[in-house]
């Protein structure tokens, strides 16, 4: 396409110049253009858009090795604002100059990753076909002037006059890059299992999958992380502008740019403060559970809406506030711990069954029908509803919250400590405790820690002794990463369990067990390091690496240089999360992009064992992991558990997701002392 654009540019130049008038009165500033090389520089630019009105800006022309100029057009609208922010266009292209004539060509994308925004919809052809905009600047009394159209939304009239010298760096640079995330070779045994599942679910013969079979990255099974720090520094220094780059400027492209702006403009500290306030007002329900929120057009809370995984998210929220308190001694953080911890206790009490606990809670409104799988509490809990299905994932939220609370709630708080002692013991009676051996040792340790129980301490030690001393066996480890395929939700669950287990062992003074657990954590990091799971990297640093632990797999397959490079990169995991999260009726579909490719390995391929078997579409995943502000920011309620190579999702306006994912990572980074953080 670029080659075609260059040919089009040169053809347009010769057509335009052949029709030019020979005798003109050339203004003094423009007469200098006729001297050799005088075109190079940064030119002041003014103009008017038919849809957004007048603008000012600059046009940079920098000589290229092919005899043309690299052109950067950067304009900011004077009277047009979007959500109270200025809008800036940046176009990069090529220019050809001769005498007093200048012809430029820009390739603009008609569509990027939003397929639908409200009632506006992109067509599939919009994603595949860029628009080539060619402008010819001719001499007028105002300077070099041009009239042109983006062929979609706006007509433009603009002119350039005075020039200044080039700066050391171009006015704008594209820093977007693809990072190889393939990882080690897939073992033959694993390859056989994957191929078996592919045949079983019909993946191999699926027409959509087969349409990508000739793509290089498909043949190589090579996934990539799309890393885009472009304009981060600009947004840190220009907080009142949305910058639309190389796109036709309309509501959809401005929305895409505004979410990136909301990620990169605030500092990490500013985003944390905003998420702290928003979480308390919008996402901790009346009982203390993490919830989604129904909001109006202005973002005002209408009602709390349950999150089915809230036992885990609430446990992590308590962890975030505990780390916040340890880092700042802010009494508000401790108050947040107390409120949500009481809700965690209720999850165990409300079921009226010593074997079961609830996934989440919400107030009961008399007279309203009770949804499926929800139950009304009894006695003092009759004003609440509880959701059945407490399982291993949710159990991790219970143990995590109690471990952190026991660290920050003073024992003089007799009410909470009475519940901590009681509820920690009752964990041993839950069905999940019996059915999941990996939960038993840390639960015994938690009981021993909170209750100073010697019998529980002995069971804690003996349970670990029954396991092999291989670090991975401590949690019946199932970590794997095969060319972009992994149990992504399990990674988040694993790191939560690792923190709980390591801190319990450390606080009990069980240094041998603790060090084995730390090695397991580092080996887990090595497994997932090609995929750059940023929260896992921060956890590995804080709870293992910074204490001197490296792990057997680390010593064989990694290095300190690789780890520290990943640690420095991990801050981008937080930078990519915007505040606020967009509250839009939106559809994201990266598969419409011409550079997207499906993965030849099915997503969660082992789910093919489920009956009834999921449809083949369930197993689609891409080979490109896009920045949070290009996907998860719009649709995710917890980015750290999401499929890394997802590509398609929807979100309805009025439903707001919580920001506990951001708060947990931010306060963990502060608590463990990530170097050069912020």
C-alpha positions in Angstrom: 0.0 0.0 0.0 2.9 2.4 0.8 4.5 1.6 -2.6 1.1 2.4 -4.3 0.9 5.7 -2.3 4.3 6.8 -3.5 3.4 6.1 -7.1 0.2 8.0 -6.6 2.1 10.9 -5.0 4.5 11.2 -7.8 1.8 10.9 -10.5 -0.3 13.6 -8.7 2.8 15.8 -8.4 3.5 15.7 -12.2 -0.2 16.2 -13.1 -0.5 19.2 -10.7 2.8 20.8 -11.7 2.1 20.4 -15.5 -1.0 22.4 -15.0 0.6 25.1 -12.9 0.6 28.7 -14.0 4.1 29.9 -14.8 3.7 33.6 -14.0 2.8 34.3 -10.3 3.6 36.9 -7.8 5.4 34.8 -5.2 5.4 36.1 -1.6 8.8 36.8 0.0 8.6 33.8 2.4 7.7 31.4 -0.4 10.2 32.8 -2.9 12.9 31.3 -0.6 11.5 27.8 -1.4 13.0 28.0 -4.8 16.5 27.8 -3.3 18.0 24.4 -2.9 16.8 22.5 0.3 14.8 25.4 1.6 11.7 23.3 1.9 13.1 21.3 4.8 12.0 22.6 8.2 8.9 23.1 10.3 6.2 25.3 8.8 3.5 27.2 10.5 0.1 25.9 9.3 -3.4 27.3 9.5 -6.7 26.0 8.2 -10.4 25.2 8.5 -12.3 21.9 8.6 -15.8 21.8 7.2 -16.9 19.8 10.3 -14.7 21.0 13.1 -13.8 24.6 12.2 -10.5 26.5 12.3 -7.2 25.1 13.4 -3.5 25.9 13.9 -0.6 23.7 13.6 2.7 22.8 12.0 4.0 20.8 9.0 7.3 19.2 9.3 9.3 18.4 6.1 12.4 16.3 6.7 14.6 15.1 3.8 14.4 11.4 3.1 17.0 9.2 1.4 14.7 8.6 -1.6 14.7 12.2 -2.6 11.3 13.0 -1.1 10.4 14.5 2.2 9.0 12.8 5.3 6.0 14.8 6.2 4.3 15.2 9.6 1.1 17.3 9.7 0.1 18.2 13.2 -3.0 20.5 13.8 -5.1 21.4 16.8 -8.7 22.6 16.5 -9.4 26.0 18.0 -13.1 25.8 18.8 -13.8 22.1 18.6 -13.7 20.1 21.9 -14.6 16.5 22.8 -15.6 15.8 26.4 -14.1 19.2 27.2 -10.7 18.3 25.6 -9.0 19.8 22.6 -8.6 17.5 19.5 -5.4 17.2 17.6 -4.8 15.4 14.3 -1.4 13.9 13.4 -0.8 12.6 9.9 2.5 11.2 8.7 3.2 10.8 5.0 5.5 11.8 2.1 6.0 15.1 0.2 7.5 16.1 -3.1 8.5 19.7 -3.7 9.7 21.6 -6.8 9.9 25.4 -7.0 6.8 26.9 -5.4 4.8 23.7 -5.5 4.3 21.1 -2.8 2.4 17.8 -3.1 1.8 15.5 -0.1 0.3 12.1 0.4 -1.1 10.5 3.6 -2.6 7.1 4.1 -5.4 7.3 6.7 -7.1 4.4 8.4 -10.9 4.4 8.1 -11.2 1.9 11.0 -9.0 0.6 13.7 -10.5 -1.7 16.4 -13.9 -0.4 17.4 -16.5 -2.0 15.2 -19.6 -0.3 16.7 -20.1 2.7 18.9 -23.7 3.4 19.8 -25.6 3.6 16.5 -22.4 4.1 14.5 -20.9 1.1 12.8 -17.8 0.4 10.7 -18.1 -1.7 7.6 -15.6 -4.6 7.2 -14.2 -2.9 4.1 -13.3 0.1 6.3 -10.8 -1.9 8.2 -9.1 -3.2 5.1 -8.9 -0.1 2.9 -7.0 3.0 4.0 -7.8 6.3 2.4 -5.0 8.0 0.5 -5.3 11.8 0.9 -3.3 13.8 -1.6 -2.8 17.6 -1.1 -1.3 20.1 -3.5 -0.1 23.4 -2.1 -0.1 26.2 -4.6 1.0 29.8 -4.2 -1.6 32.3 -3.0 -1.4 35.7 -1.2 -1.7 33.9 2.1 1.2 31.5 1.3 1.2 28.0 0.0 -2.5 27.0 0.1 -4.4 23.8 -0.4 -7.9 22.4 -0.5 -8.5 18.7 0.0 -10.9 16.1 1.5 -10.4 13.1 3.7 -13.1 11.5 1.4 -15.1 10.5 4.4 -16.0 13.2 6.9 -14.4 16.6 6.3 -13.1 19.0 3.6 -10.1 21.1 4.5 -8.6 24.4 3.4 -5.2 25.2 4.8 -2.0 27.2 4.1 1.6 27.3 5.3 3.8 30.4 5.5 6.7 30.9 7.9 9.4 28.3 8.6 11.6 27.4 11.5 14.5 24.9 11.7 14.0 21.2 12.3 14.3 19.9 15.8 16.6 17.0 16.7 13.7 14.6 16.7 10.6 14.6 14.4 7.5 16.3 15.8 5.9 12.8 16.1 7.3 9.3 16.1 5.6 5.9 15.9 6.9 3.8 18.7 4.5 0.9 18.3 6.3 -2.4 18.0 5.5 -6.2 18.2 7.4 -8.2 20.8 7.9 -11.9 20.1 5.9 -14.0 22.7 6.4 -17.5 21.3 8.4 -19.1 24.1 10.0 -22.5 24.1 9.3 -25.3 21.6 6.1 -27.3 22.3 7.0 -30.9 23.4 5.9 -33.7 21.2 3.6 -35.1 23.8 1.9 -31.8 24.3 1.7 -31.3 20.5 -0.1 -34.6 20.2 -2.7 -33.6 22.9 -3.3 -30.3 21.1 -3.7 -31.9 17.7 -6.2 -34.4 19.3 -8.3 -31.6 20.7 -8.1 -29.7 17.4 -9.5 -32.6 15.5 -12.1 -33.3 18.2 -13.6 -29.8 18.1 -13.4 -29.4 14.4 -10.8 -26.6 14.7 -8.5 -27.9 11.9 -11.2 -27.9 9.2 -13.0 -24.7 10.4 -13.2 -22.3 7.4 -12.4 -19.2 9.4 -9.2 -20.9 10.8 -8.2 -22.2 7.4 -8.5 -18.7 5.9 -5.3 -17.8 7.8 -3.3 -20.9 7.0 -0.9 -19.2 4.6 0.0 -16.4 7.1 3.6 -16.5 8.2 2.9 -16.1 11.9 0.2 -18.8 11.6 2.6 -21.3 10.2 5.2 -20.5 12.8 2.7 -20.4 15.7 4.3 -17.1 16.6 2.3 -14.8 19.0 3.2 -11.2 19.6 2.7 -8.6 22.3 1.7 -5.3 20.7 3.6 -2.6 22.8 2.6 1.0 22.0 4.2 3.7 24.2 3.7 6.2 21.4 2.5 9.6 22.8 3.0 8.6 26.4 5.4 11.5 27.0 3.2 13.8 25.0 0.1 13.0 27.1 2.1 13.4 30.4 2.9 16.9 29.3 -0.3 17.8 27.5 -3.3 16.7 29.6 -5.9 18.7 27.8 -5.6 17.2 24.3 -6.8 14.0 22.5 -4.5 13.1 19.7 -5.9 11.2 16.7 -3.1 9.7 14.6 -3.3 8.7 11.0 -7.0 8.1 11.1 -10.0 9.8 9.6 -11.2 11.9 12.4 -14.7 11.1 13.6 -16.5 10.1 16.8 -15.2 6.5 16.7 -11.5 7.4 16.1 -11.7 10.2 18.7 -13.1 7.6 21.2 -10.3 5.2 20.4 -7.7 8.0 21.0 -9.4 9.3 24.1 -9.1 6.0 25.9 -5.4 5.9 25.2 -5.3 9.5 26.4 -7.1 8.5 29.7 -4.5 5.8 30.2 -1.4 7.9 29.5 -2.3 11.4 30.7 -2.7 10.8 34.4 0.2 9.7 36.6 0.0 6.3 38.2 -0.6 8.0 41.5 -3.4 10.2 40.1 -5.1 7.1 38.6 -4.8 5.3 42.0 -6.5 8.2 43.8 -9.3 8.2 41.3 -9.8 4.5 41.5 -9.8 4.6 45.3 -12.6 7.1 45.3 -14.6 5.4 42.6 -14.3 2.0 44.2 -15.7 3.2 47.5 -18.6 5.1 45.9 -19.5 2.8 43.0 -18.1 -0.7 43.5 -18.3 -1.7 47.2 -21.9 -2.5 47.7 -23.9 -1.9 50.9 -22.6 -5.2 52.4 -19.0 -4.7 51.5 -18.6 -6.9 48.4 -16.9 -5.8 45.2 -19.6 -5.1 42.6 -20.2 -3.8 39.2 -22.2 -0.6 38.9 -25.2 0.7 36.9 -24.5 4.3 36.1 -26.3 7.1 34.3 -24.9 9.1 31.4 -22.9 11.3 33.8 -21.4 8.4 35.6 -23.6 8.8 38.7 -24.4 5.5 40.5 -27.9 4.2 39.9 -27.5 0.7 41.5 -24.9 -1.9 42.5 -24.8 -5.0 40.2 -23.4 -8.2 41.4 -20.1 -9.7 40.2 -20.2 -13.5 40.3 -16.5 -13.8 41.2 -16.7 -11.2 43.9 -15.4 -13.5 46.7 -12.0 -13.5 44.9 -12.1 -9.8 43.9 -13.1 -8.7 47.4 -10.2 -10.8 48.8 -7.9 -9.0 46.5 -9.4 -5.6 47.3 -8.8 -6.3 51.0 -5.2 -7.2 50.0 -4.9 -3.9 48.1 -6.1 -1.8 51.0 -3.9 -3.7 53.5 -0.8 -3.0 51.3 -2.0 0.6 51.0 -2.2 0.9 54.8 1.2 -0.7 55.3 2.7 1.8 52.7 0.9 4.9 53.8 -0.8 4.3 57.3 -3.9 5.9 55.8 -6.8 5.2 58.2 -9.2 5.2 55.3 -7.5 2.1 53.9 -7.9 0.3 57.3 -11.6 1.3 57.3 -12.0 -0.3 53.8 -10.4 -3.5 55.1 -12.8 -3.7 58.0 -15.9 -3.2 55.9 -15.1 -5.7 53.2 -13.7 -8.2 55.7 -17.1 -8.4 57.5 -18.6 -9.2 54.1 -16.1 -12.1 53.7 -17.1 -13.4 57.1 -20.8 -13.4 56.0 -20.0 -15.5 53.0 -19.2 -18.4 55.4 -22.1 -17.7 57.8 -25.0 -17.0 55.5 -25.3 -20.4 53.8 -26.4 -22.2 56.9 -24.3 -25.1 55.7 -20.8 -25.7 57.3 -19.7 -27.3 54.0 -20.6 -24.4 51.7 -19.8 -20.7 51.3 -21.3 -18.0 49.1 -19.7 -16.4 46.0 -21.1 -13.0 46.7 -23.9 -11.1 48.6 -26.4 -8.4 47.7 -29.3 -6.8 49.6 -32.7 -8.5 49.3 -35.7 -6.4 48.2 -38.9 -7.9 49.6 -41.4 -8.8 46.8 -38.8 -9.0 44.1 -38.2 -12.5 42.5 -35.1 -14.2 43.6 -32.8 -15.0 40.6 -31.7 -18.6 39.8 -28.8 -19.8 42.1 -29.5 -17.1 44.6 -30.9 -17.7 48.0 -32.3 -15.6 50.8 -30.5 -15.6 54.0 -32.1 -16.7 57.3 -32.4 -14.9 60.6 -30.1 -11.9 60.9 -29.2 -12.4 57.2 -32.8 -12.4 55.9 -32.3 -9.0 54.4 -29.6 -10.4 52.1 -29.3 -12.7 49.1 -26.3 -15.0 48.6 -25.1 -16.7 45.4 -24.3 -20.4 45.5 -21.2 -22.0 44.0 -18.3 -21.2 46.3 -15.4 -23.0 44.8 -11.6 -23.2 44.7 -11.2 -19.8 43.0 -13.4 -18.1 45.5 -11.7 -19.9 48.4 -8.4 -18.2 47.4 -10.2 -14.9 48.1 -11.2 -16.0 51.6 -7.7 -17.1 52.7 -6.0 -14.1 51.0 -8.3 -11.6 52.8 -7.9 -13.2 56.2 -4.1 -13.4 55.8 -3.8 -9.7 55.0 -6.4 -8.6 57.6 -4.5 -10.5 60.3 -1.4 -8.4 59.4 -3.0 -5.0 59.6 -6.0 -5.2 62.0 -4.7 -4.7 65.5 -5.6 -7.5 68.0 -7.2 -4.9 70.2 -10.1 -5.0 67.7 -11.7 -7.8 69.5 -14.8 -8.1 67.3 -12.9 -8.7 64.1 -10.3 -10.9 65.7 -13.0 -13.1 67.2 -14.4 -13.6 63.7 -10.9 -14.1 62.2 -10.2 -16.9 64.7 -13.6 -18.5 64.1 -13.8 -18.2 60.3 -10.3 -19.3 59.7 -11.1 -22.5 61.6 -14.3 -23.0 59.7 -12.4 -23.0 56.4 -11.2 -26.5 57.4 -14.8 -27.7 57.3 -15.6 -26.4 53.8 -16.1 -28.9 50.9 -13.4 -27.0 48.9 -10.9 -27.7 51.6 -11.5 -31.4 51.4 -11.6 -31.6 47.6 -8.6 -29.5 46.9 -5.4 -30.8 48.6 -3.4 -27.7 47.6 -5.6 -25.6 49.9 -5.0 -27.7 53.0 -1.4 -26.7 54.0 -2.0 -23.0 53.7 -5.3 -23.2 55.5 -3.7 -25.1 58.4 -1.0 -22.4 58.4 -3.5 -19.6 58.5 -5.3 -21.2 61.4 -2.0 -21.7 63.2 -1.0 -18.1 62.5 -4.3 -16.5 63.6 -5.2 -18.8 66.5 -1.6 -19.6 67.6 -2.8 -23.2 67.3 0.0 -25.8 67.8 -2.1 -28.6 66.5 -2.8 -26.7 63.2 0.9 -25.8 63.1 1.8 -29.5 63.2 -0.7 -30.3 60.5 0.7 -27.5 58.4 4.2 -28.9 58.6 3.2 -32.5 58.1 1.0 -31.7 55.1 4.0 -30.1 53.3 6.2 -33.1 54.3 3.8 -35.4 52.6 4.4 -33.6 49.3 7.5 -34.0 47.3 10.1 -31.4 48.0 9.9 -30.4 44.3 8.6 -26.8 44.6 6.0 -27.2 41.9 4.2 -29.9 43.8 3.4 -27.6 46.7 0.3 -26.5 44.8 0.0 -29.4 42.4 1.3 -27.0 39.9 0.0 -27.0 36.4 1.7 -24.0 34.9 2.3 -24.1 31.1 2.7 -21.8 28.2 2.6 -23.1 24.7 3.0 -20.5 21.9 0.4 -18.1 23.3 -1.8 -20.7 24.9 -2.2 -20.8 28.7 -4.8 -20.9 31.5 -4.9 -17.1 31.9 -7.3 -16.9 34.8 -5.3 -19.6 36.5 -2.2 -17.3 36.4 -3.9 -14.7 38.4 -5.3 -17.3 40.8 -1.9 -18.8 41.2 -0.1 -15.6 42.1 -2.8 -14.8 44.7 -2.3 -18.2 46.2 1.5 -17.8 46.1 1.4 -14.5 48.0 -0.9 -16.0 50.6 1.3 -19.2 51.0 4.6 -17.4 51.1 3.5 -14.8 53.6 2.0 -17.4 55.9 5.2 -19.5 55.8 7.3 -16.4 56.5 5.1 -15.2 59.4 5.2 -18.6 60.9 9.0 -18.6 60.7 9.0 -21.7 58.4 11.9 -20.5 56.3 12.5 -23.8 54.6 8.9 -24.1 53.3 8.9 -20.3 52.5 12.0 -20.6 50.3 10.6 -23.6 48.5 7.5 -21.6 47.8 9.5 -18.7 46.5 11.4 -21.0 44.1 8.0 -22.3 42.8 7.0 -18.7 42.2 10.1 -17.9 40.3 9.7 -21.0 38.2 6.2 -20.0 37.4 7.5 -16.6 36.3 9.9 -18.3 34.0 7.1 -20.3 32.4 5.0 -17.2 31.6 7.8 -14.7 31.0 7.4 -14.8 27.1 3.8 -13.5 27.6 4.8 -10.6 29.9 2.2 -11.0 32.6 3.0 -7.8 34.4 1.3 -8.4 37.7 3.1 -11.8 38.0 6.4 -10.1 37.4 5.8 -7.6 40.2 4.7 -10.4 42.5 7.8 -12.5 41.6 10.0 -9.5 42.4 8.4 -8.6 45.7 7.9 -12.1 47.2 10.8 -14.0 45.7 13.4 -12.3 43.5 14.1 -9.3 45.9 14.8 -11.9 48.7 17.5 -13.6 46.6 15.5 -16.4 45.2 16.0 -17.5 41.6 14.7 -21.1 41.2 16.0 -24.0 39.2 14.2 -23.2 36.0 15.3 -19.6 36.4 18.9 -20.6 36.6 18.6 -22.9 33.5 16.4 -20.7 31.3 16.6 -17.1 32.4 18.9 -14.5 33.8 18.9 -11.4 36.1 19.1 -9.2 33.0 16.0 -10.7 31.5 14.1 -10.5 34.8 15.0 -6.8 35.4 14.1 -6.0 31.8 10.7 -7.5 32.4 10.3 -5.7 35.7 11.0 -2.4 34.1 8.4 -3.2 31.4 5.8 -4.3 34.0 5.0 -0.6 34.9 3.4 -0.4 31.4 0.8 -2.9 32.6 -0.6 -0.1 34.9 0.1 2.7 32.4 -2.1 1.1 29.8 -5.1 1.0 32.2 -7.2 4.2 31.7 -9.2 6.1 34.3 -12.0 6.3 33.9 -12.9 3.1 32.2 -15.1 4.0 29.2 -18.8 3.7 29.8 -20.0 3.0 26.2 -22.1 0.9 24.0 -19.3 -0.6 22.1 -18.1 -3.6 20.1 -14.4 -4.4 19.8 -13.2 -6.6 16.9 -9.5 -6.8 16.2 -10.0 -9.7 13.7 -11.2 -7.2 11.2 -7.8 -5.6 11.0 -5.8 -6.7 8.0 -2.7 -7.4 10.1 -4.6 -9.7 12.6 -4.1 -13.5 12.5 -5.8 -16.3 14.4 -3.8 -18.7 16.5 -3.4 -22.2 15.1 -3.6 -23.4 18.8 -7.2 -23.4 20.2 -7.9 -21.2 23.2 -8.3 -23.3 26.4 -8.1 -26.4 24.1 -8.7 -28.8 27.1 -12.2 -27.4 27.4 -13.0 -29.7 24.4 -13.6 -32.3 27.1 -16.7 -30.4 28.3 -20.1 -31.9 27.4 -21.9 -30.5 25.7 -18.8 -29.5 23.7 -18.5 -25.7 23.1 -18.8 -24.4 19.6 -15.6 -24.0 17.6 -15.8 -20.2 17.9 -15.2 -20.7 21.7 -11.7 -21.8 20.9 -10.7 -18.9 18.7 -7.8 -16.7 19.9 -5.5 -14.4 18.1 -1.7 -14.2 17.8 -1.6 -10.5 18.9 -2.0 -9.3 22.5 -3.2 -5.7 22.2 -2.6 -2.9 24.8 -5.3 -2.6 27.5 -6.5 0.7 26.1 -7.3 -1.1 22.8 -9.5 -3.9 24.2 -9.8 -4.8 27.9 -10.3 -1.2 29.1 -13.7 -1.3 27.3 -14.9 -4.7 28.4 -13.0 -6.3 31.3 -13.8 -6.4 35.0 -10.4 -7.7 35.9 -7.5 -7.4 33.4 -5.1 -9.7 35.1 -7.3 -12.8 34.6 -8.2 -12.1 30.9 -7.1 -14.1 27.9 -4.0 -12.4 26.7 -4.8 -13.0 23.0 -8.4 -12.1 23.0 -9.7 -10.0 20.1 -13.4 -9.6 20.2 -15.9 -8.4 22.9 -18.8 -6.1 23.6 -19.9 -3.7 26.4 -23.2 -2.0 27.1 -23.4 1.6 28.1 -24.4 2.1 31.7 -22.5 -0.8 33.1 -19.3 0.2 34.9 -16.6 -2.3 35.9 -14.6 -1.9 39.1 -10.9 -0.9 39.2 -9.7 -3.4 41.9 -7.3 -4.8 39.3 -5.5 -1.4 39.1 -5.5 -0.8 42.8 -4.1 -4.3 43.6 -1.2 -3.9 41.2 -0.5 -0.3 42.2 -0.4 -0.9 46.0 1.5 -4.2 45.5 4.2 -2.3 43.6 4.4 0.3 46.3 4.4 -2.3 49.1 7.2 -4.5 47.7 9.2 -1.5 46.4 9.3 -1.9 42.7 12.3 0.2 41.6 11.7 3.3 39.5 8.0 2.9 39.9 5.7 5.8 38.9 
